[in-house]
Amino acid sequence: MSFEHLPDGLGIGVPTPRLTWTLPAGGGSQEAYELEVARDGRIDRTGRVAERDQVLVAWPGDPLNSRERATVRVRVWTTEASEPSHWSTPSAVEAGLLDAADWQAAPVGAAWPEDPGAARPARVRKDFRIDRTVARARLYITAHGLYEAEINGRRVGDETLAPGWTVYPHRLRYRTHDVTSHLTQGANTIGAWLGDGWYRGKYGFDGGTRNIYGTDQSLIAQLEVTYDDGTTVTIATDRTWNAAPGPILTSGLYEGETFDARLHDPDWATPSGATVGQWTPVRTGSRDMGTLVAPQGPPVRCTQEITPVAITRTGDDSHLLDFGQNLVGRLRVTLDGPAGTAVTLRHAEVLEQGELATRPLREAYAEDTLILSGRGPLTWEPRFTLHGFRYAEVSGWTADLTADTVTARVHHTDMRRTGWFECSDPLVNRLHENVVWSMRGNFVDIPTDCPQRDERLGWTGDIQVFAPTASYLYDCSGMLDSWLTDVGLEQLPDGTIPWYVPVIPGEPMWTPIHPGAAWGDVATLTPWTLYQRFGDLDLLSRHYPMAKAWVDLVDSLAGPTRLWDTGFQLGDWLDPTAPPDDPAGGRTDRYLVATAYFAHSARHLALTAAALGNAKDAHHYSALADEVADAFRRRYLLPSGHMTSDSPTAYAVALSFDLLTPPQRQPGDRLAQLVLDDGARIATGFVGTPLICDALTDTGHLDIAYRLLLQTQCPSWLYTVAMGATTIWERWDSLRPDGTLNPGGMTSFNHYALGAVADWLHRVVGGITASAPGYRKIVFRPRPGGSITWARTRHETPYGTASLSWEETPDGLTAHIALPEGCEAIAELPGCTPIALRPGEHFLNTAELAPEGHLNPPRPVSSSRPTHP
């Protein structure tokens, strides 16, 4: 049992959390269920509910109150059994603080004057006593800035960069921790490290902007201790807390962190750790507690540790480390040396002439410094910064470094992995791994464009094109739902969607905010993608007003012509033919792209309205989409069947968005010819790249799509792999064939947008496509091509594991399919009549299937057996 889209039910932010459960393989599909809720000493049951739903099922009883805890279990009736199943293991859910009146805490921080830009982060603490046996204790905590909490010297939780980045004036995320085991009878201490983070640290373009959201660095915490006699005491941040400068001298998300171990008392957050005269009363601030919200997804955590694959001494006191993988995180070092020894850690994604290539970082210095205390070995890593890097330079250390001395710790939003793919081509496998690593590095609380330079913003266009890939690889539903909420909050009154969210001061190109196609269309297309992948109709409903306001705005801009052919547009951003200093200057008319997206968004808004039961809106926006498509054809399609922009992106957009009337063979043939004219190399940017393989496939040019995929010459996906890439690059030639870096000011080596081709790998090469929301219905349709002779893909759907492994044989193709209980599927193997599949495992061989066009197979076609005994 799971609740909403969360990994556990502690501190949930809704009083009626929806429930999801999966069925054991081989037990049959659900026909009915019964839910049992135990709370407040009573047990309530729904009785038998004749319903097949098992994903995001409505809460069965009265709403939860703040802090209230319940356990839930389910039993089901299935097609394979007349009696109900055993009850599931009870799963616990506990509400957080659901009302502003539940909060007693106030923001507290340092009271001394601070020098903007050079403020030494503070620590805050509070002593308290426990005089009875504790039944349970909960810590509700957040901050203006970043925090890391301790109780009695023991860290609370394991999240990084908490509380994350939201549109702070409207939403500040708090988290609930069970800290019962942290407490002891007698004297206790709670404390927290503080950092600037996004709240008041330097962030953004052109040297960044400080104090974007405020000037204070404050903790907001409420520890509630319930004794075994039922009484509760609350220790909340207030004027009785104390503050002192910590051993972190400077800290910034771009700059890095400096830590002076000589100033660190490891017992600072214990009852014996307060040095007389060091701690002074805190300054208290204010906060609208109605803006505090519980998480909708998991936090950022360290998810992996990587040791260096090579350590090279480059001087008397310097070493160069290669971790073999471009990653996002920070170094953990264990060192012992004389007091005052300063060891500096610098980071970069690539090398240039054997040294760290820091120019692409711009003003993100990515430099951490540890000053040793001389009191013995110290294991340390920064707290309030992250870097994007494969290489690191350690200077100021004369002894040898070993893999036991330094480790790279990978950090990102700790989403559950749900999608895998591999095939017979090792380069394609590496490409897919690069996509996964780029997603990991850029899903750091919000979906960013890049993780290393002075930017790291939630660009709307990047996630719009990448969301289909992201939602296959990871359960990112809660995280993206939360971010889309902020997109709606940042939407301008006229319906304009910002280029990036949260909005912070930007370059003149982005300020003031103008509506832009492909970027603004995140409002309509990404909620629809999440609905299709996770089956969450409530998510679709919550974001519908934002989507509608966006389409209505574009409708007003286009006017009666239905052509969006005015205003500032990025077009097919980073078309490889665009000059390095003009990424929008590609081959495709940017207004062609804008009008195509207008039609596409209107169509998806109509689909959304229909799914929500809004027939009036569905009819209106469907008619609007038809009108825009008709205007698109009149303006941009020539009588010859060519587009006015004779470019691959123009055809890919028109074909993929279904803007051309049948037959589409002629535009499809022209697209294929253009790809061949370019030597089967990439000639598309952010808009065209996610679409081109599908446009070729759907118009009968699967062979050309495979040629494009398997190309190794620049520009191409596999060129980057051949050049040693371990993540997706921002530019096709971020690293040029001669080993030099692209001279443009935008040269990231970790940018997931162009990795959106992985969605085609999953659906076409791998062969798994959802044909109903939440994968309730699936089409297994592998389409082999090129030199790929086998492929395996697997996806953890909301109902369970769906997988397909296929392999070419001298007689045709064999396939091993697994379908979870509760789902339906069709298998469409090459050259064969489609067949319906029941849940379970299926072994198919095209040599034994009916040829395409036959109504019935000539003999049994599959064996089906449970996945588990």
GUZAKOL-158406 format. One record per residue (C-alpha): y, z, x. Coordinates in steps of 0.05 Angstrom, whole numbers, padded with zeros to 5 digits, always signed. Layout:
BEGIN
YZX...
***
This chain:
BEGIN
+00000+00000+00000+00070-00016+00025+00138-00006-00005+00192-00060-00009+00192-00097+00058+00188-00034+00101+00135-00014+00151+00133+00056+00120+00162+00091+00060+00201+00147+00094+00275+00149+00075+00272+00090+00028+00339+00071-00001+00320+00051-00072+00297+00099-00127+00245+00050-00155+00211+00018-00094+00166-00041-00108+00094-00037-00087+00049-00087-00050-00025-00082-00035-00078-00130-00007-00150-00137-00030-00212-00133+00014-00243-00200+00029-00303-00218-00013-00287-00170-00069-00259-00222-00116-00189-00236-00142-00152-00183-00181-00153-00185-00257-00122-00117-00270-00098-00055-00234-00084+00018-00244-00032+00057-00206-00031+00131-00194+00033+00168-00173+00029+00240-00150+00096+00277-00146+00123+00347-00158+00054+00374-00170+00037+00325-00226-00003+00261-00228+00015+00201-00271-00028+00140-00282-00010+00073-00313-00078+00061-00343-00109-00008-00336-00056-00062-00330-00082-00132-00342-00041-00167-00288-00057-00208-00227+00007-00189-00190-00004-00148-00127+00060-00165-00088+00125-00128-00101+00099-00097-00165+00150-00055-00204+00153+00020-00193+00109+00050-00247+00146+00114-00265+00211+00150-00267+00260+00135-00210+00255+00178-00147+00310+00228-00135+00342+00237-00067+00292+00269-00018+00236+00264-00069+00167+00248-00041+00109+00216-00078+00041+00189-00059+00015+00126-00092-00054+00095-00095-00084+00036-00133-00150+00012-00158-00166-00057-00184-00212-00096-00228-00233-00163-00198-00269-00226-00217-00330-00203-00178-00340-00134-00209-00341-00105-00279-00323-00035-00255-00258-00016-00221-00256-00010-00145-00250+00055-00108-00180+00083-00104-00141+00061-00043-00120+00111+00009-00057+00147-00016+00008+00120+00014+00070+00164+00018+00140+00144-00002+00201+00188+00004+00271+00173-00018+00329+00182+00030+00398+00206+00008+00412+00161-00051+00480+00188-00071+00544+00199-00032+00546+00271-00059+00482+00286-00020+00520+00283+00045+00554+00344+00076+00563+00314+00145+00629+00291+00175+00637+00245+00236+00644+00286+00299+00661+00265+00370+00701+00281+00432+00768+00315+00421+00799+00299+00489+00846+00239+00500+00809+00176+00518+00831+00115+00559+00815+00053+00518+00767+00009+00555+00748+00063+00605+00726+00119+00559+00668+00160+00586+00618+00168+00529+00609+00238+00501+00549+00279+00481+00552+00326+00422+00509+00386+00406+00498+00445+00359+00457+00509+00367+00422+00539+00306+00366+00587+00290+00301+00581+00251+00277+00648+00224+00219+00628+00179+00160+00581+00177+00184+00509+00168+00149+00468+00114+00187+00404+00130+00250+00380+00164+00288+00315+00156+00344+00287+00199+00390+00237+00165+00431+00205+00220+00480+00149+00238+00543+00140+00279+00608+00104+00290+00583+00069+00351+00512+00081+00377+00471+00144+00382+00407+00172+00411+00388+00240+00384+00349+00298+00414+00324+00364+00386+00304+00418+00436+00304+00366+00491+00256+00320+00455+00280+00252+00433+00282+00238+00358+00253+00170+00341+00245+00110+00387+00296+00060+00361+00347+00026+00405+00420+00010+00391+00418+00051+00328+00446+00046+00275+00450-00029+00287+00505-00077+00267+00527-00085+00195+00595-00098+00164+00614-00026+00178+00672-00018+00130+00624-00034+00073+00556-00014+00099+00535+00034+00153+00461+00043+00161+00430+00112+00168+00358+00129+00183+00312+00185+00161+00267+00221+00212+00213+00272+00201+00230+00324+00254+00186+00381+00229+00148+00383+00295+00212+00385+00336+00232+00454+00311+00210+00523+00333+00222+00592+00306+00282+00624+00340+00337+00587+00378+00342+00510+00369+00390+00457+00391+00406+00388+00364+00446+00338+00405+00462+00265+00411+00484+00215+00463+00541+00170+00439+00560+00099+00458+00611+00046+00437+00565-00010+00415+00593-00061+00367+00637-00010+00332+00690-00001+00385+00662-00034+00448+00690-00099+00477+00657-00155+00439+00669-00229+00425+00700-00289+00458+00755-00296+00511+00746-00227+00542+00727-00196+00476+00763-00149+00429+00759-00073+00430+00760-00025+00372+00741-00078+00322+00720-00027+00270+00753+00037+00295+00775+00079+00354+00729+00138+00345+00659+00148+00375+00626+00195+00327+00559+00223+00304+00543+00232+00230+00481+00275+00222+00449+00320+00171+00388+00362+00188+00355+00392+00127+00303+00446+00140+00258+00468+00083+00221+00534+00092+00153+00549+00064+00185+00591+00009+00222+00529-00016+00291+00547+00008+00330+00495+00048+00384+00502+00101+00428+00445+00124+00456+00435+00194+00508+00380+00187+00558+00352+00236+00622+00391+00227+00676+00427+00266+00625+00478+00292+00593+00426+00338+00614+00418+00411+00625+00358+00456+00624+00344+00530+00628+00283+00574+00559+00257+00590+00530+00227+00654+00541+00156+00628+00606+00136+00661+00615+00069+00627+00574+00031+00576+00581-00036+00541+00536-00087+00508+00564-00142+00552+00584-00101+00614+00522-00059+00624+00518+00015+00639+00534+00063+00696+00496+00129+00698+00511+00185+00747+00449+00228+00751+00488+00281+00789+00524+00297+00724+00461+00301+00681+00431+00366+00659+00362+00349+00630+00365+00412+00587+00432+00396+00556+00401+00390+00485+00362+00456+00490+00386+00527+00474+00395+00541+00549+00430+00476+00565+00503+00490+00548+00542+00503+00611+00599+00553+00600+00666+00519+00598+00638+00448+00596+00631+00442+00521+00691+00442+00476+00699+00437+00400+00692+00368+00370+00743+00326+00334+00722+00313+00262+00736+00248+00226+00725+00219+00157+00677+00169+00126+00667+00143+00056+00595+00168+00046+00585+00117-00009+00581+00064+00046+00520+00096+00079+00457+00055+00065+00383+00062+00082+00349+00008+00124+00317-00052+00091+00276-00070+00153+00251-00041+00218+00296-00019+00275+00304-00048+00345+00251-00019+00391+00219-00031+00458+00158-00072+00439+00130-00092+00508+00134-00077+00582+00130-00131+00635+00120-00122+00709+00151-00171+00758+00109-00230+00780+00147-00233+00846+00191-00186+00886+00229-00217+00944+00271-00178+00994+00336-00216+01002+00374-00167+01048+00372-00099+01079+00385-00066+01013+00372-00120+00961+00312-00149+00924+00304-00207+00876+00256-00196+00818+00223-00251+00777+00190-00227+00713+00161-00296+00697+00190-00294+00626+00261-00300+00599+00267-00238+00556+00316-00191+00524+00316-00118+00543+00332-00077+00604+00301-00050+00668+00268+00018+00677+00267+00042+00749+00236+00102+00783+00273+00120+00847+00284+00179+00893+00340+00181+00945+00399+00218+00972+00451+00243+00924+00506+00191+00912+00462+00131+00927+00485+00076+00880+00432+00025+00859+00459-00035+00821+00418-00079+00774+00444-00149+00759+00412-00198+00710+00408-00273+00698+00365-00323+00660+00358-00373+00717+00370-00382+00791+00418-00430+00823+00406-00445+00896+00361-00384+00900+00413-00336+00871+00427-00308+00803+00461-00360+00759+00514-00316+00726+00564-00370+00707+00531-00382+00639+00541-00308+00623+00616-00319+00623+00647-00249+00617+00582-00212+00602+00572-00179+00670+00502-00153+00653+00506-00101+00709+00476-00032+00707+00486+00021+00761+00446+00084+00774+00476+00138+00819+00420+00183+00844+00424+00259+00842+00382+00275+00903+00341+00323+00862+00275+00285+00866+00245+00223+00832+00283+00198+00771+00258+00149+00718+00318+00116+00684+00338+00058+00640+00404+00044+00606+00412+00069+00534+00467+00029+00501+00462-00042+00528+00414-00101+00528+00411-00162+00574+00380-00231+00569+00344-00246+00635+00284-00270+00672+00311-00252+00741+00343-00188+00766+00374-00168+00831+00368-00095+00854+00418-00078+00908+00435-00013+00943+00362+00005+00955+00334-00001+01025+00262+00018+01012+00211-00031+00985+00207-00043+00910+00140-00048+00876+00114-00062+00807+00107+00014+00799+00180+00022+00815+00212-00026+00765+00192-00052+00697+00226-00097+00646+00224-00068+00576+00229-00119+00519+00272-00099+00459+00282-00132+00391+00276-00116+00317+00206-00090+00311+00182-00139+00258+00108-00147+00242+00080-00210+00273+00052-00256+00218+00043-00325+00248+00004-00356+00305-00009-00427+00329-00046-00461+00386-00074-00529+00400-00109-00571+00453-00044-00587+00490-00023-00530+00536+00049-00556+00539+00055-00552+00463+00026-00482+00466+00079-00462+00516+00132-00494+00472+00108-00451+00414+00109-00389+00458+00180-00406+00478+00199-00408+00404+00168-00339+00393+00204-00310+00454+00271-00339+00432+00262-00309+00363+00245-00241+00393+00305-00243+00439+00354-00262+00384+00329-00220+00327+00365-00158+00351+00385-00125+00285+00419-00189+00264+00398-00261+00278+00441-00280+00338+00451-00347+00372+00441-00322+00443+00427-00255+00475+00458-00260+00544+00530-00284+00546+00595-00257+00516+00578-00280+00446+00512-00256+00413+00538-00269+00342+00503-00279+00276+00516-00354+00270+00499-00377+00200+00479-00448+00218+00428-00427+00270+00388-00383+00223+00395-00433+00166+00355-00484+00205+00308-00434+00237+00291-00390+00177+00228-00430+00158+00200-00419+00228+00222-00347+00232+00191-00328+00165+00124-00356+00187+00123-00321+00254+00146-00252+00233+00158-00212+00170+00233-00217+00176+00245-00210+00101+00278-00141+00102+00320-00156+00163+00346-00222+00137+00356-00194+00067+00401-00141+00098+00439-00192+00139+00449-00238+00079+00479-00179+00042+00531-00177+00097+00541-00252+00091+00559-00240+00018+00607-00184+00037+00642-00229+00088+00645-00289+00041+00718-00306+00027+00745-00301-00044+00744-00377-00050+00670-00380-00032+00676-00398+00042+00619-00373+00085+00640-00352+00155+00613-00387+00217+00583-00321+00239+00569-00254+00206+00592-00199+00217+00660-00231+00227+00699-00209+00288+00760-00239+00322+00744-00308+00349+00771-00368+00385+00823-00411+00350+00767-00461+00334+00736-00409+00288+00798-00372+00263+00821-00377+00209+00754-00389+00176+00741-00458+00147+00681-00479+00105+00630-00519+00145+00567-00556+00124+00499-00532+00150+00531-00466+00170+00556-00446+00101+00492-00472+00068+00457-00410+00094+00480-00381+00027+00435-00426-00014+00379-00448+00033+00359-00384+00069+00349-00341+00006+00307-00397-00022+00265-00400+00042+00253-00325+00040+00234-00329-00033+00184-00384-00018+00153-00346+00040+00153-00275+00013+00154-00284-00063+00213-00237-00073+00249-00259-00136+00296-00199-00134+00321-00222-00065+00336-00290-00095+00373-00257-00153+00415-00211-00108+00441-00269-00067+00451-00318-00124+00525-00302-00135+00539-00318-00062+00501-00383-00066+00536-00404-00130+00605-00388-00102+00590-00431-00041+00567-00492-00080+00625-00486-00129+00673-00485-00069+00643-00548-00040+00645-00580-00108+00720-00566-00112+00731-00593-00042+00693-00657-00057+00726-00668-00124+00709-00725-00171+00684-00770-00115+00628-00720-00100+00638-00735-00026+00654-00678+00021+00694-00721+00069+00753-00677+00089+00765-00616+00133+00736-00588+00197+00661-00600+00207+00613-00590+00265+00567-00646+00243+00503-00654+00283+00523-00600+00333+00497-00611+00404+00472-00682+00394+00450-00699+00466+00500-00757+00467+00558-00709+00455+00601-00694+00516+00591-00626+00548+00662-00605+00526+00655-00632+00455+00589-00609+00424+00609-00636+00356+00622-00706+00382+00554-00737+00367+00533-00803+00338+00529-00782+00265+00589-00783+00218+00601-00709+00206+00622-00723+00134+00555-00757+00121+00523-00692+00143+00571-00652+00099+00557-00692+00036+00482-00691+00048+00483-00616+00053+00526-00612-00010+00471-00649-00048+00416-00607-00015+00449-00541-00031+00465-00561-00103+00392-00581-00112+00368-00514-00085+00418-00476-00127+00388-00511-00188+00318-00491-00165+00342-00420-00155+00373-00417-00224+00309-00443-00255+00267-00391-00218+00314-00337-00245+00309-00364-00316+00381-00389-00319+00369-00455-00354+00443-00471-00363+00459-00466-00289+00395-00501-00270+00415-00561-00313+00487-00561-00287+00470-00559-00213+00413-00607-00219+00461-00658-00251+00511-00643-00196+00459-00655-00142+00442-00722-00174+00515-00742-00175+00525-00723-00102+00462-00760-00082+00487-00822-00118+00555-00817-00084+00520-00807-00017+00481-00872-00026+00542-00911-00047+00582-00888+00013+00531-00882+00069+00473-00929+00052+00484-01003+00066+00451-01059+00027+00408-01073+00088+00376-01005+00081+00411-00980+00143+00457-00920+00144+00531-00927+00160+00516-00880+00219+00458-00916+00250+00431-00853+00282+00366-00813+00277+00401-00754+00246+00432-00796+00191+00363-00822+00170+00329-00755+00180+00379-00720+00135+00378-00773+00081+00302-00776+00079+00287-00702+00086+00338-00683+00033+00309-00737-00014+00376-00772-00021+00350-00843-00022+00317-00876-00081+00246-00904-00072+00222-00944-00037+00242-00907+00027+00200-00948+00074+00258-00988+00102+00301-00928+00122+00238-00895+00149+00221-00957+00190+00292-00958+00217+00287-00885+00237+00222-00898+00273+00253-00958+00309+00313-00916+00331+00266-00864+00360+00228-00918+00398+00294-00949+00421+00311-00881+00451+00245-00881+00488+00216-00830+00439+00265-00779+00467+00307-00731+00426+00372-00760+00399+00388-00705+00349+00425-00639+00349+00423-00575+00307+00421-00612+00241+00375-00670+00256+00324-00636+00301+00291-00592+00248+00284-00652+00201+00265-00712+00243+00190-00700+00250+00183-00689+00175+00224-00751+00160+00179-00792+00204+00115-00761+00177+00134-00770+00104+00151-00844+00113+00086-00863+00146+00105-00854+00219+00064-00794+00239+00047-00828+00304+00121-00833+00323+00131-00759+00305+00075-00741+00353+00105-00785+00407+00171-00748+00398+00135-00681+00402+00095-00698+00464+00151-00731+00503+00165-00698+00570+00226-00738+00592+00295-00709+00581+00318-00698+00527+00255-00671+00493+00221-00606+00474+00169-00613+00529+00220-00632+00582+00244-00560+00579+00172-00536+00585+00160-00581+00645+00223-00552+00677+00194-00482+00671+00228-00458+00608+00199-00396+00575+00249-00396+00517+00285-00450+00477+00349-00475+00508+00416-00486+00475+00424-00555+00505+00368-00604+00517+00392-00607+00590+00414-00536+00601+00377-00546+00667+00383-00617+00691+00327-00656+00725+00359-00646+00793+00356-00570+00783+00431-00561+00770+00458-00525+00709+00493-00562+00654+00568-00556+00670+00588-00540+00599+00616-00473+00580+00560-00465+00530+00495-00464+00569+00447-00414+00541+00374-00412+00561+00354-00372+00499+00376-00405+00435+00325-00412+00380+00357-00466+00336+00325-00526+00369+00257-00491+00365+00257-00502+00290+00205-00556+00303+00154-00500+00302+00156-00502+00226+00129-00574+00231+00076-00550+00280+00053-00497+00231+00052-00543+00170+00033-00611+00197-00006-00600+00261-00033-00532+00241-00039-00552+00169-00018-00491+00128+00036-00500+00074+00056-00453+00018+00057-00490-00049+00078-00430-00090+00123-00371-00073+00092-00319-00028+00034-00365-00010+00001-00352-00078-00020-00424-00073-00033-00459-00007-00046-00530+00015-00090-00537+00077-00071-00605+00103-00077-00617+00178-00051-00685+00202-00078-00697+00272-00043-00744+00318-00024-00761+00389-00071-00732+00441-00081-00666+00404-00155-00659+00387-00157-00589+00357-00109-00537+00329-00113-00466+00302-00060-00432+00260-00061-00366+00223-00011-00333+00177-00010-00263+00147+00013-00279+00077+00034-00224+00028-00037-00228+00001-00074-00227+00067-00096-00274+00123-00096-00349+00114-00122-00390+00172-00143-00460+00190-00179-00484+00252-00194-00558+00258-00225-00602+00311-00237-00676+00317-00309-00698+00326-00341-00766+00337-00356-00768+00262-00288-00745+00237-00259-00675+00232-00287-00605+00221-00246-00549+00191-00255-00474+00184-00211-00446+00130-00199-00374+00108-00164-00360+00042-00144-00289+00022-00163-00258-00045-00110-00269-00098-00093-00339-00073-00111-00410-00093-00115-00470-00047-00127-00544-00040-00158-00574+00022-00133-00644+00039-00169-00668+00101-00154-00736+00130-00184-00793+00090-00218-00747+00039-00208-00730-00033-00173-00662-00042-00218-00605-00062-00201-00537-00092-00220-00475-00053-00235-00404-00075-00218-00343-00033-00264-00334+00026-00286-00374+00086-00299-00449+00082-00331-00496+00132-00314-00568+00118-00334-00633+00152-00300-00698+00134-00365-00735+00147-00393-00698+00086-00333-00703+00040-00318-00756-00011-00273-00812+00014-00202-00811-00011-00198-00839-00081-00267-00816-00103-00268-00767-00160-00327-00725-00137-00360-00711-00070-00429-00743-00060-00460-00677-00039-00441-00604-00028-00379-00601+00016-00369-00530+00037-00402-00463+00047-00361-00404+00024-00375-00333+00043-00334-00270+00049-00294-00259+00112-00327-00190+00119-00396-00166+00098
***
